[in-house]
Amino acid sequence: MVALSFGSCKKEFLEIDPQQQTAVDLVVVDLPTTKAAVMGTYGLLQSVDYYGRTFTVLPDLIADNMYISRKNSKRYITYDQYITTTNDGSASGAWERGYQTVVNSNIIIAKGEQLVVPETQAAEMKHLIGEAYTLRALAHFDLLRLFAAPYNATADASHLGVPVVIKSGTSKEDVISPKRNTVKEGYTQIVADLQKAISILPATAPVGFSASNRGHITHYAAKALLARVYLYMGDWVNAETMATDVIAANKYTMLSNANYVTGATNFRTQNNAEAIFEVQYTATNNLAQNALSSFLLQGASYGDGLATDELYNLYKSTDVRRGFMAKSKRSGSGGEDPAFVITKYNNISTYEEGVKVIRLSEVYLIRAEARAKQGGKDAVAAQDLDVVAKRADATAATTTATGQALQDLILIENRKEFAFEGHRLFDLTRHKLAFTKYRTGGLTIPVSNNSLRTVLPIPLSEMNANPNMEQNEGYLNNK
């Protein structure tokens, strides 16, 4: 589990190979090296195995929003067919990038908190450590979402989660073989890390970068992520409180109906007013043919992923979000015709297109759900829902539903708002809902509300290397 890959925006900063016992004297010894280490950790999130593609694609593909074209590059086809095995490269890559993010964050925190820097640098150093706490929490949270059943799968969240790793060395002697913690233990650590980050990240303005730079974590980004974590835990009161803090801060603004899909500054624009935290790319630092736009957009490198008919038909004709899809055909011979092609990501020239980790519309829907689940707050929950629904569809009627009907509308709005952003599977599983997995040619796969295959397999390489690791139940006889 010791695997470091620190990189700055444009080039690699340092690689530590535990097999080589590489010296680590240059890691986190002053403010510049700490900044470089934090930037390198952000760089891990850019990976094709993390937010750059896999973590964004799989939750829609495994669920009911996306399917793989019959004309494909063989990427993710096992997930499309629900036949993934333990030696799957995408699962292995996601596991590795997640734990590399954890290990990097551990070292930044451990070494950074021991550093004595000039008083003029103290505030920025503190901010960097706060970013590292948030990144560690985010990585553990994402690993739990992919490799473990939801928090509420057991009454006390005592089921298997993922290893919680909060101490990391930098030599081969420090390699560990941890057991899987319970999901409850994982979430407890995530909450603690985010609370720590919030306590040391200044609420007034970030230190070391502009507040308009949404590629860095700020005080309110940590609060927004904590609101989501509380929601997944079913802690409705704290989810509402955190979401309210973010909304009331007035640091972020919803994009307008006119600008959301096609405006000069729209959903795809990096550092737009609605983004709270996003994984960013530049013209010289991007995934090129492996980018989301390359995988989804027709006429790009692959164009494998297509939207399901059911999803497209969920939108009214007056809903601008329908503009993130188009009724067309799969490019090239042998593809689906017609098909609903995905256009939510479309920059295949410079690839300067951020992947949204969390944005203001989600915070409104987090608060809407948290309020609706508490009871007695349906009216204000409906108001939050309408902020998102009416932005997308100016003709939408004011929501008057209450009770379960209101909660159902909030779930549907989440599906429409965050299609192709890596949310759908987790919304279905945490609500314990069965669904239909759609495939090309009208084929379908019924997925039960307790399916073992909505959770990814622990990679075979990890199982072979770590004698203390336990495989997920759905893959016990799987190779």
MOSUL-V783200 format. One line per field, one symbol per residue. burial: + if it has 24 or more other C-alpha atoms within 12 Angstrom, else -. A space follows every 10 residues. Layout:
BEGIN
burial->???
END
This chain:
BEGIN
burial->+++++++++- --++++---- ---+--++++ +-++++++++ ++++++++++ ++++++++++ ++++++++++ ++--++++++ ++-+++-+++ ++++++++++ ++++++++++ +++------- ---+++++++ ++++++++++ ++++++++++ +++---+-++ ++++++++++ +----+-+-+ ++++++++++ ++++++++-+ +++--+++-- ++++++++++ ++++++++++ ++++++++++ +++++++--- +++++++--+ +----+++++ ++++++++++ ++--++++++ ++++++++-+ ++++++++++ ++-++---++ ++++++--++ +---++--++ ++++++++-- ++++++++++ ++++++++++ ++++--++++ ++++++++++ +++-----+- -+---+++++ ++++++++++ ++++++++++ +-+-++++++ ----+-+-++ ++++++++++ -++-----++ ++-++----
END
